[in-house]
Amino acid sequence: MLRSWRVKLKLLLATVTLAVLLSWLYLFVGSLEYGRFLLLPPCLGEQPSRDVEREALASRVRRVEEENQQLRLQLGQAQAEGSDGSPQRGVSAEDGDTPRGERSNRTACPKQRTVHKCELLHVAIVCAGHNASRDVVTLVKSILFHRKNPLHFHFITDSVAHQILQTLFQSWMVPSVHVSFYNADDLKAGTCPHLLPCRVTLQPEVSWIPNKHYSGIYGLMKLTLTKALPSNLSKVIVLDTDITFATDIAELWAVFGKFSDKQVIGLVENQSDWYLGNLWKNHKPWPALGRGFNTGVILLLLDRLRRLGWEQMWRLTAERELMSMLSTSLADQDIFNAVIKQDPALVYQLPCFWNVQLSDHTRSEQCYTEVSDLKVIHWNSPKKLRVKNKHVEFFRNLYLTFLEYDGNLLRRELFGCASLPSPPSNQLQQALEELDEDDPCYDFRRQHLTQHRVHLFFLQYEFLALPNPTDVTLVAQLSMDRLQMLEAICKHWAGPISLALYMSDAEAQQFLRYAQASEVLSARRNVAYHIVYKEGQFYPINLLRNVALANTQTPYVFLTDIDFLPMYGLYDYLRNSIQQLELPQRKAALIVPAFETLHYRLTFPKSKAELLSMLDMGSLYTFRYHVWPKGHAPTDYAKWRTATVPYRVAWQPDFEPYVVVRRDCPKYDQRFVGFGWNKVSHIMELDAQEYELLVLPNAFMIHMPHAPSFDISKFRLSAGYRGCLQTLREEFHQDLSRRYGAAALKYLTAERSL
């Protein structure tokens, strides 16, 4: 009690002294300015001095201010110890910030250097698996939305996340954004090559640490960043994937300038009671300084950490604590806290608005008083958006804003900052500049050059391609209005499926909710969903087909459309046919005859005999016989009725059957967008490459009715549309002739004879 009164007395004396000095300085400066009133600047010492006396006086005031702040800090600690016995820490006293500064953005005099507008900021993220790869996109969007600086993302990934994110960023083509990938499998356990002499044998990195946290071994990867990231990288911001930014990340980068010479790690205090050890009976957390620190947002001075021997430091600490703790509960966070407990001087405590932790029973509400106080939101509860918080609706809406935000709008240049040359981007820009805007078909050509963002494997995909040389994947594409076909196709086809979905960012989230709520779809793990994000006025049908085709894993593919239901058992039938026809030794395309119904409710035929009966009764028809007979007439349905073995047919103009081919077949020609000639051109190229066209005698598929697409309506109503399609056909013929020479002349001759 006596100590507390002494501290209060010192504080009172310091305050009076400061007031007297400020008053004297005000009058003194006023006299120097010839009687003109001059208000003191908000932060003493920031304005250039005009004479020695003024500078000396300002320096003296600063010293008194610092003493005053330290006295306040001591008083706050004394009061806290008197109330609950636990020490309360503010931001490092070396920085001169008051504890109040931790809870508000409006600190009086931030001691930090400004970030140059073109300074490259480095961000490291550990990301593994399909779900984390999807979640991290929202984090990236929130950063890109606010940023004003060039960014370099460093992703520590498994093979799944590497493929997904590499494709996403390559197709996103955001200016002034660089991306590097590091294989997490190389960091799980270091090994010495058997055939090479090793001076130093690398010990296992993190795989030896038992971890109970749901993040698994990847939750420990942040410990290895000094080794994983380039040796010339001096500092980096490290983020969890469940973070949302509400401000420019450059503000956080500027905090590096506030570190003292000994501080190497910037962290926000943990806002739950986990490390206090009072959550339940016999709760024994890892050692931590007070409430401990949360590692969802970390500032790392990598060069200092390397000089300190960080790898050995955390490893020795982990080995010592695991002797009694046996495993980590919160992954890397436990080990970071144990190291800091041992050496508190390493940490710079960030204001808590840099990591507002939205898990149940936290003190996160003390980190902000207004919306403008928010900097970073951390959904660190397994409940995620269902977490309990007084303002959770506001936080949820902020998160959903970025979740459904159109990523195409983030492709904006940074004014005043030179972008590093990107060959794909330069080639695309050159091609766009060469387009003639007066060309009647400009919109078609522009759509062909549009760079669509692609997010592969949007949902969990666990199908492992077997060494079966006859396995086959169903390949199709769709948009939002065809979602209802997915469950039916999954019931008809048991094998792997690769689908390209053309959607906006908001529609992709609607699809995600639909798929997760569907018992049929959620039970399947061999269906790959690849999102191609909307851009432009035409449906890029052949781009979608190519995306779905390129991401199959089986030797053969069944190229179909989403409106068709394959016959029951077609998957097994096709595999048997591939083997019987010895397709691996020949170049052939197996044709699955197509039929259609005009009834939305159909009793699906279980055999060829049932189908023929329905065909005779008029409840089924050969596909498009009444509007486009040339498309499937060469299949020779009359012969198919009685056929018992596969038979060969010849190519004819406008033939567009649905086929089974090898995965390395020619790609679809992406100049054909919207309606018309998108499949015809593909079959023509198969024929040009001398594929045999073989009709399967006991296979069939049925087209289900649906409303006309927007593109077919434009085709029917617009003469300009049809004229441009004819122009594209002629250009395709010319390209085919250049690639295949005289063999392609028959297609041009057949076209002119029509």
Buried (B, 14 or more C-beta within 10 A) or exposed (E): EEEBEEBBEBBEEBBEBBEEBBEEBEEEBBEBEEEEEEEEEEEBEEEEEEEEEBEEBBEEBBEBBEBBBBBBBBBBBBEBEEEEEEEBBBBBBBBBBBBEBBBBBEBEBBEBEEBEEEEBBBBBBBBBBBEBBBBBBBBBBBBBBBBBBBBBBBBBBBEBBBBBBBBBBBBBBBBBBBBBBBEBEBBBBBEEEEEEEEEEEEEEBBEBBEBEBEBEBBBBBBBBBBBBBEEEBBBBBBBBBBBBBBBBBBBBBBBBEBBEEBBBBBBBBBBBBBBBBEEEEEEEBBBBBBBBBBBBBBBBBBBBBBEBEBBEBBBEBBEEBBEEBEEBBBBBBBBBBBBBBBBEEBBBBBBBBBBBBBBEEBBBEEBBEEEEBBBBBBBBBEEBEEBEBEBEEEBBEBBBBBBBBBBBEBBEEBEEBEEEEBEEBEEBEEEEEEBEEEEEBEBBBBBBBBBBBBBBBBBBBEBEEEEEEBBBBBBBBBBBEBBEBBBEBBEBBBBBBBBBBBBBBBBBBBBBEBBEEBEBBEEBEBBBBBBBBBBBBBBBBBBBBBBBBBBBBBBBBBBBBBBBBBBBBBBEBBBEBBEEBEBEEEEBBBBBBBBBBEEEEBEBBEEBEBBBEBBEEEBBBBBBBEEEEBBBBBBBBEEBBEBEEBBEBEBBBBBBBBBBBBBEBBBBBBBBBBBBBBBBBBBBBBBBBEBBBBBBBBBBBBBBEEEEBBBEEBBEEEEEBBEBBBBBBEBBBEBBBEEBEEBBEBBBEBBEEE
